[in-house]
Amino acid sequence: MPSKKEKRPLAVTGLGVDLAEVARIRGLAERNPGFLKRFFTPGELAYSLKSRNMYERLAARFAVKEAVIKALDAKSLSLKSIEVENTASGRPQVKVKGRPGARLMVSISHTSTYAVASVIAFG
């Protein structure tokens, strides 16, 4: 049994992976102007829309949101309640409204065609 000073390792409680097509996100945004405001936070939009590859960034954030839902096994979570931010070093991190204690690790990658996200939940 670990002493009080030793930290117990966190147990993995969930894993989520999602793949998003950049063209699908672009099409949804172009056909339905309300799409972006419905699914992305103001911070996510500000970060993504200032870039030349904004649809790649939006697709990556969309993939993170879907992966978080899978990792937490929480289909009732709204996509907008999940926010992807970047640390000062550029590493992505996730905040989930209504779940302040959620411990998540996230990894994102994207090309001009696809975006992928992997999320590990710890308990």
Rosetta silent file (secondary structure, phi, psi, omega in degrees, C-alpha in Angstrom):
SEQUENCE: MPSKKEKRPLAVTGLGVDLAEVARIRGLAERNPGFLKRFFTPGELAYSLKSRNMYERLAARFAVKEAVIKALDAKSLSLKSIEVENTASGRPQVKVKGRPGARLMVSISHTSTYAVASVIAFG
SCORE:     score description
SCORE:     0.000 S_00000001
   1 L     0.000  131.280 -178.370    0.000    0.000    0.000 S_00000001
   2 L   -66.885  146.039  175.477    1.463    3.412   -0.970 S_00000001
   3 L   -71.981  172.565 -178.454    2.364    5.806    1.827 S_00000001
   4 L   -62.038  -29.487 -178.315    0.574    9.139    2.143 S_00000001
   5 L   -79.073  -26.390 -179.405    3.408   10.864    0.283 S_00000001
   6 L   -78.906  140.021  175.920    3.338    8.453   -2.645 S_00000001
   7 L   -92.874  135.479  174.921    0.830    9.105   -5.368 S_00000001
   8 L   -76.570  141.260  176.816   -1.178    6.215   -6.644 S_00000001
   9 L   -66.224  142.830  178.169   -1.106    5.846  -10.392 S_00000001
  10 L   -74.724  140.588  178.082   -4.332    6.903  -12.037 S_00000001
  11 L   -87.373  139.298  174.375   -6.359    4.131  -13.572 S_00000001
  12 E   -73.553  125.389 -179.236   -7.437    4.430  -17.180 S_00000001
  13 E  -109.723  -10.939  179.091  -11.227    4.506  -17.202 S_00000001
  14 E  -170.883  156.149  177.481  -11.850    5.108  -20.890 S_00000001
  15 E  -138.028  132.884  177.020  -10.381    5.523  -24.331 S_00000001
  16 E  -133.426  138.981  177.521  -11.914    7.348  -27.264 S_00000001
  17 E  -134.053  140.434  177.029  -10.693    7.753  -30.834 S_00000001
  18 E  -145.917  148.205  178.052  -12.367    9.616  -33.667 S_00000001
  19 E  -122.606  128.102 -179.927  -11.581   10.428  -37.280 S_00000001
  20 E  -121.599  139.610  176.241  -13.187   13.444  -38.974 S_00000001
  21 E   -86.100  126.833 -179.557  -13.161   14.342  -42.663 S_00000001
  22 H   -60.646  -41.845 -179.106  -12.081   17.931  -43.243 S_00000001
  23 H   -62.454  -34.317  178.606  -14.325   18.210  -46.335 S_00000001
  24 H   -66.433  -44.354  179.125  -17.374   17.153  -44.292 S_00000001
  25 H   -65.266  -42.058  177.511  -16.751   19.871  -41.688 S_00000001
  26 H   -60.595  -45.792 -179.782  -16.153   22.438  -44.450 S_00000001
  27 H   -62.426  -43.672  178.051  -19.380   21.403  -46.193 S_00000001
  28 H   -61.679  -42.293 -179.702  -21.440   21.595  -43.007 S_00000001
  29 H   -67.342  -38.316 -178.454  -20.047   25.062  -42.232 S_00000001
  30 H   -74.961  -35.361 -179.294  -20.654   26.360  -45.757 S_00000001
  31 H   -80.492  -29.002 -175.401  -24.195   24.958  -46.058 S_00000001
  32 L  -133.934   95.735 -176.649  -25.316   25.875  -42.559 S_00000001
  33 L   -57.279  -26.784  179.792  -23.806   29.077  -41.117 S_00000001
  34 H   -77.023  -11.665 -178.070  -25.146   28.244  -37.631 S_00000001
  35 H   -55.364  -48.280 -175.517  -23.204   24.975  -37.535 S_00000001
  36 H   -61.573  -45.706 -178.277  -20.000   26.534  -36.231 S_00000001
  37 H   -71.282  -24.332 -178.881  -21.654   28.452  -33.380 S_00000001
  38 H   -76.755  -32.912 -172.743  -23.759   25.433  -32.422 S_00000001
  39 H  -112.251  -14.165 -177.307  -20.860   23.001  -31.975 S_00000001
  40 L  -120.886  146.226  179.059  -17.766   25.090  -31.223 S_00000001
  41 L   -77.965  162.172  177.220  -16.974   27.469  -28.366 S_00000001
  42 H   -56.846  -37.831  179.078  -15.943   31.092  -29.027 S_00000001
  43 H   -65.387  -41.276  178.552  -12.363   30.214  -28.064 S_00000001
  44 H   -64.930  -40.568  179.748  -12.228   27.285  -30.488 S_00000001
  45 H   -66.683  -43.889  179.442  -13.609   29.444  -33.285 S_00000001
  46 H   -59.653  -44.196  179.979  -11.155   32.277  -32.595 S_00000001
  47 H   -64.341  -45.679 -173.928   -8.228   29.840  -32.644 S_00000001
  48 H   -75.802  -42.457 -172.806   -9.353   28.006  -35.792 S_00000001
  49 H   -72.233  -14.602  178.733  -10.668   30.856  -37.928 S_00000001
  50 L   -84.121   -1.222 -175.401   -7.418   32.845  -37.769 S_00000001
  51 L  -105.494  150.929  174.446   -5.564   30.092  -39.618 S_00000001
  52 L   -63.885  -32.274 -179.868   -5.239   29.322  -43.331 S_00000001
  53 L  -101.773   48.099 -174.394   -6.076   25.709  -42.502 S_00000001
  54 H   -60.090  -36.738 -178.825   -9.104   26.587  -40.385 S_00000001
  55 H   -71.006  -30.194  173.879  -11.193   23.611  -41.515 S_00000001
  56 H   -65.136  -43.992  179.388   -8.412   21.215  -40.540 S_00000001
  57 H   -65.947  -40.181  178.259   -8.328   22.766  -37.072 S_00000001
  58 H   -66.255  -41.440  178.535  -12.121   22.659  -36.783 S_00000001
  59 H   -63.505  -38.345  178.485  -12.195   19.024  -37.892 S_00000001
  60 H   -63.880  -42.823  178.807   -9.528   18.198  -35.306 S_00000001
  61 H   -67.762  -36.746  176.272  -11.565   19.833  -32.550 S_00000001
  62 H   -62.424  -43.277  178.943  -14.700   18.058  -33.734 S_00000001
  63 H   -62.766  -39.002  177.627  -12.829   14.738  -33.573 S_00000001
  64 H   -60.979  -46.417 -178.322  -11.678   15.541  -30.019 S_00000001
  65 H   -58.447  -44.786  178.689  -15.243   16.224  -28.924 S_00000001
  66 H   -65.731  -39.150  179.600  -16.433   12.892  -30.312 S_00000001
  67 H   -67.573  -35.195  177.065  -13.457   11.078  -28.748 S_00000001
  68 H   -63.543  -44.613  178.978  -14.191   12.657  -25.341 S_00000001
  69 H   -58.733  -41.141  178.568  -17.771   11.400  -25.469 S_00000001
  70 H   -68.081  -44.302 -177.543  -16.464    7.903  -26.209 S_00000001
  71 H   -64.625  -36.921 -179.453  -13.760    8.028  -23.518 S_00000001
  72 H   -89.395   -5.997 -176.113  -16.214    9.195  -20.859 S_00000001
  73 L    51.311   52.173 -173.223  -18.999    6.930  -22.148 S_00000001
  74 L  -132.179   74.882 -178.168  -21.265    9.974  -21.979 S_00000001
  75 L   -62.932  -18.464 -178.274  -23.519   10.190  -25.029 S_00000001
  76 L   -80.386  -10.622  178.111  -25.603   12.866  -23.290 S_00000001
  77 L   -66.910  136.182  174.571  -22.741   15.403  -23.387 S_00000001
  78 L   -82.804  149.676 -179.557  -23.259   18.195  -25.890 S_00000001
  79 H   -62.390  -34.078 -178.263  -20.387   18.885  -28.259 S_00000001
  80 H   -73.568  -17.874  178.236  -20.300   22.537  -27.209 S_00000001
  81 H   -78.118   -6.629  178.623  -19.827   21.558  -23.543 S_00000001
  82 E  -107.271  121.929 -178.429  -16.433   20.127  -24.536 S_00000001
  83 E  -120.087  131.058  177.421  -13.758   22.743  -25.195 S_00000001
  84 E  -101.300  125.239  176.849  -10.339   22.157  -26.726 S_00000001
  85 E  -124.137  172.227  175.054   -7.652   24.652  -25.784 S_00000001
  86 E  -119.933  140.371  174.281   -3.915   24.771  -26.248 S_00000001
  87 L   -73.374  174.361  178.889   -1.333   25.190  -23.514 S_00000001
  88 L   -58.109  -30.729  179.978    1.424   27.791  -23.909 S_00000001
  89 L   -82.626   -7.725  179.449    3.585   25.081  -25.498 S_00000001
  90 L   100.529   -4.984  179.750    0.839   24.228  -28.013 S_00000001
  91 L   -70.630  133.287  178.690   -0.244   20.929  -26.430 S_00000001
  92 E   -72.927  147.043  173.267   -4.014   20.431  -26.640 S_00000001
  93 E  -141.225  158.901 -173.861   -6.050   20.088  -23.473 S_00000001
  94 E  -123.884  138.354  171.418   -9.748   19.531  -22.882 S_00000001
  95 E  -119.564  139.208 -179.758  -12.252   21.074  -20.496 S_00000001
  96 E  -123.012  115.718  177.833  -15.699   19.557  -20.028 S_00000001
  97 L   -62.674  135.904  179.447  -18.478   21.731  -18.576 S_00000001
  98 L    86.434   -4.326  178.103  -20.272   19.953  -15.775 S_00000001
  99 L  -137.954   65.147 -175.695  -17.331   17.610  -15.192 S_00000001
 100 L   -63.850  -23.090 -179.740  -14.652   19.732  -13.529 S_00000001
 101 L   -90.671    0.899 -178.360  -12.856   16.686  -12.138 S_00000001
 102 L   -63.672  126.532  177.876  -12.576   14.907  -15.483 S_00000001
 103 E  -108.020  113.738 -174.853   -8.939   13.987  -16.113 S_00000001
 104 E  -129.760  143.841  169.430   -8.279   13.652  -19.803 S_00000001
 105 E  -116.755  138.809 -176.369   -5.243   13.363  -22.036 S_00000001
 106 E  -133.483  146.582  172.950   -5.662   14.233  -25.688 S_00000001
 107 E  -135.214  136.525 -177.236   -3.653   13.928  -28.865 S_00000001
 108 E  -129.067  145.526  170.781   -4.657   15.475  -32.201 S_00000001
 109 E  -148.725  150.220  178.137   -3.273   15.222  -35.709 S_00000001
 110 E  -152.191  155.724  172.086   -4.578   16.400  -39.058 S_00000001
 111 L  -123.615 -173.353  177.979   -3.848   16.597  -42.750 S_00000001
 112 L   -71.101  -12.324 -176.849   -5.708   18.508  -45.423 S_00000001
 113 L  -107.747  -42.541 -174.287   -8.067   15.514  -45.709 S_00000001
 114 E  -132.789  154.894  170.843   -8.531   13.998  -42.233 S_00000001
 115 E  -129.213  139.803 -179.738   -8.258   14.872  -38.566 S_00000001
 116 E  -129.323  145.616  176.979   -7.823   12.285  -35.829 S_00000001
 117 E  -137.692  143.377  175.412   -8.072   12.578  -32.058 S_00000001
 118 E  -127.692  132.679 -179.076   -7.321   10.171  -29.257 S_00000001
 119 E  -130.188  131.675  174.742   -8.515   10.784  -25.690 S_00000001
 120 E  -113.118  129.066  176.641   -7.669    8.832  -22.553 S_00000001
 121 E  -101.681  137.821  179.013   -9.843    9.301  -19.451 S_00000001
 122 E  -118.387  149.630  178.654   -8.382    8.668  -15.998 S_00000001
 123 L  -128.110    0.000    0.000  -10.198    8.053  -12.737 S_00000001
